[in-house]
Amino acid sequence: MSTPAKPGLSLKARKRWSLVILLVGLPIYIVAAVTVMNWLGRPSILIELLVYLALGIVWALPFRFVFRGVGQADPDQS
């Protein structure tokens, strides 16, 4: 008999997607953030720091489910 499939991504799939997000998506996001900041002009250094800190946190929020548990051992393996 086969075991019922768990909903969501497997650990192997989450590891692959996390690599894609970190190696491809994050550099694209960084370039986009710097480009938008350059279009807005040069604000004071404190405001610029706050914006970059906020953007550094905001990029990861949609991907929490992908990164959750990636560094752990696979619970499905015995």
N, C-alpha and C positions, 0 to 999 in steps of 0.2 A: 504494500500500500504506500501511496505517496503522502507526504506530510503536507498540510495546507500551507500555502505561500503566505509569508508575512507581508503586510502592506508597507509600501515605501521602498526606498533604495537599499540594496544590500551594502555591506561594508565595503566590498571591492568596488562597487559602482561609486559609492561616496568618496572613496580614496581617489579614484580616477577623476571625478568631477572636481574635487578640491584642488588637484594639481592643475587642471585646465583653468579653473578660476584664478588660482594664484599666479600661474605662468603666462596666461594670455589676458584674462579679464582685468587683473589688477594693474598691469602696465597701461592698458588702454584707459582705464579709469583715471590713473594718475595724469596721463597726458591731457585728458579731457578736463580735469579739474584745474590744471595749470593754465590751459588755454582759456578757460572761462575767467579765471582770475586775471589773466592778462588783458582780456577784453574789458573788464571792469575798471581797469586802471590800477595804480598802486595805492592801496589803502595803508593806513598806519600799520606798523609791524605787529602791534598787539591784535588788531582786528584780523590781519592776515593769518597770524598764528592760530587764532580761535577758529577761523574758517577752515584752515587745513586740518586742525584737530577734529572738528566736527565731521568733515568729509572723510577723515580716516576711520572714524567709528561707523558712520552711516553706510559705507560701502559693504560692510560685512553683515549687517542686519538681515538682508534678504536671504543670505546664504547660511544662516545659523544651522538649519537642519542638515546641510551638507557637511559642515565641519564638525558637528557634534559626534564624538566618539571615534573619530578617525585615528587618533593615536592609541586607542585601546586595542587589546587583543580581540580577535574575532570570537564573539560569544557562541556562534553556531558550530565552531570546530571543537572537537573533544580532545 
